[in-house]
């Protein structure tokens, strides 16, 4: 897992920077962790061809739309790959 740095600002989906003090500290930590995950995903996807990127994005969308139980079953089957 990625280490979360201390972040004083957060960016909303439209790119506007907001003062993190408006959010509870747990929400700020969650936003910082999400930002790190998104950055890591963007970095890895950028290394792939457009076709590979599109296929992976389709899989992520399918996983996100599954129930928690279905997603857990899929992740258990692929754990260690």
Chimera marker file (.cmm) of the C-alpha trace (Angstrom):
<marker_set name="trace">
<marker id="1" x="0.000" y="0.000" z="0.000" r="1" g="1" b="0" radius="0.5"/>
<marker id="2" x="1.155" y="3.526" z="-0.666" r="1" g="1" b="0" radius="0.5"/>
<marker id="3" x="2.153" y="5.786" z="2.211" r="1" g="1" b="0" radius="0.5"/>
<marker id="4" x="-0.062" y="8.846" z="2.490" r="1" g="1" b="0" radius="0.5"/>
<marker id="5" x="1.755" y="12.146" z="2.934" r="1" g="1" b="0" radius="0.5"/>
<marker id="6" x="0.318" y="14.983" z="4.952" r="1" g="1" b="0" radius="0.5"/>
<marker id="7" x="-1.760" y="17.043" z="2.524" r="1" g="1" b="0" radius="0.5"/>
<marker id="8" x="-3.074" y="20.516" z="3.266" r="1" g="1" b="0" radius="0.5"/>
<marker id="9" x="-5.192" y="20.869" z="0.138" r="1" g="1" b="0" radius="0.5"/>
<marker id="10" x="-7.354" y="18.552" z="-1.929" r="1" g="1" b="0" radius="0.5"/>
<marker id="11" x="-8.522" y="18.770" z="-5.524" r="1" g="1" b="0" radius="0.5"/>
<marker id="12" x="-12.137" y="18.165" z="-6.494" r="1" g="1" b="0" radius="0.5"/>
<marker id="13" x="-13.080" y="16.393" z="-9.736" r="1" g="1" b="0" radius="0.5"/>
<marker id="14" x="-13.155" y="19.681" z="-11.649" r="1" g="1" b="0" radius="0.5"/>
<marker id="15" x="-9.575" y="20.494" z="-10.645" r="1" g="1" b="0" radius="0.5"/>
<marker id="16" x="-10.361" y="23.182" z="-8.074" r="1" g="1" b="0" radius="0.5"/>
<marker id="17" x="-8.128" y="23.167" z="-5.015" r="1" g="1" b="0" radius="0.5"/>
<marker id="18" x="-10.020" y="23.271" z="-1.738" r="1" g="1" b="0" radius="0.5"/>
<marker id="19" x="-8.770" y="23.862" z="1.770" r="1" g="1" b="0" radius="0.5"/>
<marker id="20" x="-8.588" y="20.472" z="3.490" r="1" g="1" b="0" radius="0.5"/>
<marker id="21" x="-9.399" y="22.040" z="6.867" r="1" g="1" b="0" radius="0.5"/>
<marker id="22" x="-13.056" y="22.090" z="5.747" r="1" g="1" b="0" radius="0.5"/>
<marker id="23" x="-13.077" y="18.282" z="5.917" r="1" g="1" b="0" radius="0.5"/>
<marker id="24" x="-12.776" y="15.975" z="8.936" r="1" g="1" b="0" radius="0.5"/>
<marker id="25" x="-9.252" y="14.533" z="9.222" r="1" g="1" b="0" radius="0.5"/>
<marker id="26" x="-10.419" y="11.017" z="8.266" r="1" g="1" b="0" radius="0.5"/>
<marker id="27" x="-11.968" y="12.420" z="5.086" r="1" g="1" b="0" radius="0.5"/>
<marker id="28" x="-8.769" y="14.352" z="4.344" r="1" g="1" b="0" radius="0.5"/>
<marker id="29" x="-6.699" y="11.195" z="4.803" r="1" g="1" b="0" radius="0.5"/>
<marker id="30" x="-9.092" y="9.265" z="2.546" r="1" g="1" b="0" radius="0.5"/>
<marker id="31" x="-8.876" y="11.965" z="-0.144" r="1" g="1" b="0" radius="0.5"/>
<marker id="32" x="-5.071" y="11.959" z="0.044" r="1" g="1" b="0" radius="0.5"/>
<marker id="33" x="-4.971" y="8.176" z="-0.229" r="1" g="1" b="0" radius="0.5"/>
<marker id="34" x="-7.371" y="8.273" z="-3.195" r="1" g="1" b="0" radius="0.5"/>
<marker id="35" x="-5.204" y="10.903" z="-4.907" r="1" g="1" b="0" radius="0.5"/>
<marker id="36" x="-2.147" y="8.661" z="-4.451" r="1" g="1" b="0" radius="0.5"/>
<marker id="37" x="-4.015" y="5.659" z="-5.853" r="1" g="1" b="0" radius="0.5"/>
<marker id="38" x="-5.249" y="7.623" z="-8.870" r="1" g="1" b="0" radius="0.5"/>
<marker id="39" x="-1.737" y="8.920" z="-9.531" r="1" g="1" b="0" radius="0.5"/>
<marker id="40" x="-0.312" y="5.387" z="-9.326" r="1" g="1" b="0" radius="0.5"/>
<marker id="41" x="-2.989" y="4.044" z="-11.688" r="1" g="1" b="0" radius="0.5"/>
<marker id="42" x="-2.432" y="6.885" z="-14.168" r="1" g="1" b="0" radius="0.5"/>
<marker id="43" x="1.315" y="6.239" z="-14.122" r="1" g="1" b="0" radius="0.5"/>
<marker id="44" x="0.927" y="2.527" z="-14.819" r="1" g="1" b="0" radius="0.5"/>
<marker id="45" x="-1.763" y="2.988" z="-17.481" r="1" g="1" b="0" radius="0.5"/>
<marker id="46" x="0.401" y="5.532" z="-19.300" r="1" g="1" b="0" radius="0.5"/>
<marker id="47" x="2.983" y="2.791" z="-19.914" r="1" g="1" b="0" radius="0.5"/>
<marker id="48" x="0.473" y="0.603" z="-21.790" r="1" g="1" b="0" radius="0.5"/>
<marker id="49" x="-0.764" y="0.704" z="-25.340" r="1" g="1" b="0" radius="0.5"/>
<marker id="50" x="-4.157" y="2.301" z="-25.987" r="1" g="1" b="0" radius="0.5"/>
<marker id="51" x="-5.760" y="-1.122" z="-26.573" r="1" g="1" b="0" radius="0.5"/>
<marker id="52" x="-4.381" y="-2.536" z="-23.309" r="1" g="1" b="0" radius="0.5"/>
<marker id="53" x="-5.423" y="0.600" z="-21.439" r="1" g="1" b="0" radius="0.5"/>
<marker id="54" x="-8.980" y="0.372" z="-22.783" r="1" g="1" b="0" radius="0.5"/>
<marker id="55" x="-9.240" y="-3.318" z="-21.835" r="1" g="1" b="0" radius="0.5"/>
<marker id="56" x="-8.026" y="-2.673" z="-18.287" r="1" g="1" b="0" radius="0.5"/>
<marker id="57" x="-10.409" y="0.252" z="-17.851" r="1" g="1" b="0" radius="0.5"/>
<marker id="58" x="-13.316" y="-1.980" z="-18.958" r="1" g="1" b="0" radius="0.5"/>
<marker id="59" x="-12.311" y="-4.546" z="-16.326" r="1" g="1" b="0" radius="0.5"/>
<marker id="60" x="-12.079" y="-1.902" z="-13.605" r="1" g="1" b="0" radius="0.5"/>
<marker id="61" x="-15.540" y="-0.602" z="-14.489" r="1" g="1" b="0" radius="0.5"/>
<marker id="62" x="-16.962" y="-4.137" z="-14.375" r="1" g="1" b="0" radius="0.5"/>
<marker id="63" x="-15.330" y="-4.774" z="-10.986" r="1" g="1" b="0" radius="0.5"/>
<marker id="64" x="-16.654" y="-1.484" z="-9.635" r="1" g="1" b="0" radius="0.5"/>
<marker id="65" x="-20.197" y="-2.369" z="-10.705" r="1" g="1" b="0" radius="0.5"/>
<marker id="66" x="-20.153" y="-5.802" z="-9.047" r="1" g="1" b="0" radius="0.5"/>
<marker id="67" x="-21.552" y="-6.453" z="-5.611" r="1" g="1" b="0" radius="0.5"/>
<marker id="68" x="-19.009" y="-6.556" z="-2.785" r="1" g="1" b="0" radius="0.5"/>
<marker id="69" x="-19.519" y="-10.312" z="-2.526" r="1" g="1" b="0" radius="0.5"/>
<marker id="70" x="-18.860" y="-10.865" z="-6.245" r="1" g="1" b="0" radius="0.5"/>
<marker id="71" x="-15.819" y="-8.571" z="-6.176" r="1" g="1" b="0" radius="0.5"/>
<marker id="72" x="-14.400" y="-10.380" z="-3.135" r="1" g="1" b="0" radius="0.5"/>
<marker id="73" x="-14.828" y="-13.742" z="-4.901" r="1" g="1" b="0" radius="0.5"/>
<marker id="74" x="-13.008" y="-12.472" z="-8.017" r="1" g="1" b="0" radius="0.5"/>
<marker id="75" x="-10.225" y="-10.944" z="-5.962" r="1" g="1" b="0" radius="0.5"/>
<marker id="76" x="-9.835" y="-14.177" z="-3.951" r="1" g="1" b="0" radius="0.5"/>
<marker id="77" x="-9.502" y="-16.162" z="-7.190" r="1" g="1" b="0" radius="0.5"/>
<marker id="78" x="-6.829" y="-13.830" z="-8.569" r="1" g="1" b="0" radius="0.5"/>
<marker id="79" x="-4.928" y="-13.240" z="-5.314" r="1" g="1" b="0" radius="0.5"/>
<marker id="80" x="-1.310" y="-14.166" z="-5.804" r="1" g="1" b="0" radius="0.5"/>
<marker id="81" x="-1.269" y="-13.723" z="-9.587" r="1" g="1" b="0" radius="0.5"/>
<link id1="1" id2="2" r="1" g="1" b="0" radius="0.2"/>
<link id1="2" id2="3" r="1" g="1" b="0" radius="0.2"/>
<link id1="3" id2="4" r="1" g="1" b="0" radius="0.2"/>
<link id1="4" id2="5" r="1" g="1" b="0" radius="0.2"/>
<link id1="5" id2="6" r="1" g="1" b="0" radius="0.2"/>
<link id1="6" id2="7" r="1" g="1" b="0" radius="0.2"/>
<link id1="7" id2="8" r="1" g="1" b="0" radius="0.2"/>
<link id1="8" id2="9" r="1" g="1" b="0" radius="0.2"/>
<link id1="9" id2="10" r="1" g="1" b="0" radius="0.2"/>
<link id1="10" id2="11" r="1" g="1" b="0" radius="0.2"/>
<link id1="11" id2="12" r="1" g="1" b="0" radius="0.2"/>
<link id1="12" id2="13" r="1" g="1" b="0" radius="0.2"/>
<link id1="13" id2="14" r="1" g="1" b="0" radius="0.2"/>
<link id1="14" id2="15" r="1" g="1" b="0" radius="0.2"/>
<link id1="15" id2="16" r="1" g="1" b="0" radius="0.2"/>
<link id1="16" id2="17" r="1" g="1" b="0" radius="0.2"/>
<link id1="17" id2="18" r="1" g="1" b="0" radius="0.2"/>
<link id1="18" id2="19" r="1" g="1" b="0" radius="0.2"/>
<link id1="19" id2="20" r="1" g="1" b="0" radius="0.2"/>
<link id1="20" id2="21" r="1" g="1" b="0" radius="0.2"/>
<link id1="21" id2="22" r="1" g="1" b="0" radius="0.2"/>
<link id1="22" id2="23" r="1" g="1" b="0" radius="0.2"/>
<link id1="23" id2="24" r="1" g="1" b="0" radius="0.2"/>
<link id1="24" id2="25" r="1" g="1" b="0" radius="0.2"/>
<link id1="25" id2="26" r="1" g="1" b="0" radius="0.2"/>
<link id1="26" id2="27" r="1" g="1" b="0" radius="0.2"/>
<link id1="27" id2="28" r="1" g="1" b="0" radius="0.2"/>
<link id1="28" id2="29" r="1" g="1" b="0" radius="0.2"/>
<link id1="29" id2="30" r="1" g="1" b="0" radius="0.2"/>
<link id1="30" id2="31" r="1" g="1" b="0" radius="0.2"/>
<link id1="31" id2="32" r="1" g="1" b="0" radius="0.2"/>
<link id1="32" id2="33" r="1" g="1" b="0" radius="0.2"/>
<link id1="33" id2="34" r="1" g="1" b="0" radius="0.2"/>
<link id1="34" id2="35" r="1" g="1" b="0" radius="0.2"/>
<link id1="35" id2="36" r="1" g="1" b="0" radius="0.2"/>
<link id1="36" id2="37" r="1" g="1" b="0" radius="0.2"/>
<link id1="37" id2="38" r="1" g="1" b="0" radius="0.2"/>
<link id1="38" id2="39" r="1" g="1" b="0" radius="0.2"/>
<link id1="39" id2="40" r="1" g="1" b="0" radius="0.2"/>
<link id1="40" id2="41" r="1" g="1" b="0" radius="0.2"/>
<link id1="41" id2="42" r="1" g="1" b="0" radius="0.2"/>
<link id1="42" id2="43" r="1" g="1" b="0" radius="0.2"/>
<link id1="43" id2="44" r="1" g="1" b="0" radius="0.2"/>
<link id1="44" id2="45" r="1" g="1" b="0" radius="0.2"/>
<link id1="45" id2="46" r="1" g="1" b="0" radius="0.2"/>
<link id1="46" id2="47" r="1" g="1" b="0" radius="0.2"/>
<link id1="47" id2="48" r="1" g="1" b="0" radius="0.2"/>
<link id1="48" id2="49" r="1" g="1" b="0" radius="0.2"/>
<link id1="49" id2="50" r="1" g="1" b="0" radius="0.2"/>
<link id1="50" id2="51" r="1" g="1" b="0" radius="0.2"/>
<link id1="51" id2="52" r="1" g="1" b="0" radius="0.2"/>
<link id1="52" id2="53" r="1" g="1" b="0" radius="0.2"/>
<link id1="53" id2="54" r="1" g="1" b="0" radius="0.2"/>
<link id1="54" id2="55" r="1" g="1" b="0" radius="0.2"/>
<link id1="55" id2="56" r="1" g="1" b="0" radius="0.2"/>
<link id1="56" id2="57" r="1" g="1" b="0" radius="0.2"/>
<link id1="57" id2="58" r="1" g="1" b="0" radius="0.2"/>
<link id1="58" id2="59" r="1" g="1" b="0" radius="0.2"/>
<link id1="59" id2="60" r="1" g="1" b="0" radius="0.2"/>
<link id1="60" id2="61" r="1" g="1" b="0" radius="0.2"/>
<link id1="61" id2="62" r="1" g="1" b="0" radius="0.2"/>
<link id1="62" id2="63" r="1" g="1" b="0" radius="0.2"/>
<link id1="63" id2="64" r="1" g="1" b="0" radius="0.2"/>
<link id1="64" id2="65" r="1" g="1" b="0" radius="0.2"/>
<link id1="65" id2="66" r="1" g="1" b="0" radius="0.2"/>
<link id1="66" id2="67" r="1" g="1" b="0" radius="0.2"/>
<link id1="67" id2="68" r="1" g="1" b="0" radius="0.2"/>
<link id1="68" id2="69" r="1" g="1" b="0" radius="0.2"/>
<link id1="69" id2="70" r="1" g="1" b="0" radius="0.2"/>
<link id1="70" id2="71" r="1" g="1" b="0" radius="0.2"/>
<link id1="71" id2="72" r="1" g="1" b="0" radius="0.2"/>
<link id1="72" id2="73" r="1" g="1" b="0" radius="0.2"/>
<link id1="73" id2="74" r="1" g="1" b="0" radius="0.2"/>
<link id1="74" id2="75" r="1" g="1" b="0" radius="0.2"/>
<link id1="75" id2="76" r="1" g="1" b="0" radius="0.2"/>
<link id1="76" id2="77" r="1" g="1" b="0" radius="0.2"/>
<link id1="77" id2="78" r="1" g="1" b="0" radius="0.2"/>
<link id1="78" id2="79" r="1" g="1" b="0" radius="0.2"/>
<link id1="79" id2="80" r="1" g="1" b="0" radius="0.2"/>
<link id1="80" id2="81" r="1" g="1" b="0" radius="0.2"/>
</marker_set>
